[in-house]
Amino acid sequence: MSGPRSHRGKHRGDDRLEAAVSLVAAAVFIGIGYFEIHDLYLLKHRGEVVSATVLDESNGKSSSITVRYRTLAGETVTDDTSNYEDADPGDTIQVVYDPKKPSRMQAADYGFDYWIPGVILGLIAAGFLAYGIVGLWP
């Protein structure tokens, strides 16, 4: 009789661990979503647009471009972004950057739709949150 009882207790402990990990995952996705939306919001509301030269394009799991541009304050910035529509090395494109943090930038043609990352990351976070709550429910 003690065998099945301890076996059941072990599974409940495993369930609690999975639920706790799920809640942590939900918090991580909420954090990622917040920072994605925050960056887009700042670029939309205080971003400055300048020309940039595309230095490189990497096509892997997530394609990105490396660009170099000069801010309106005269600072030269070289950085990567995966937020662009179409660009090839050597092209001149328009980028929008945050004057308070010039490395926060994206291609100007990408848009500022912060609902898409909010919905996608929000749904993922909600799934993890629901699983975690159900797993902790007595």
Secondary structure, DSSP 8 states (H G I E B T S, - for coil): -HHHHHHHHHHHHHHHHHHHHHHHHHHHHHHHHHHHHHHHHHHHHH-EEEEEEEEEEE-SSS-EEEEEEE-TTS-EEEEEES--S---TT-EEEEEEETTEEEEEEEGGG----HHHHHHHHHHHHHHHHHHHHHH--
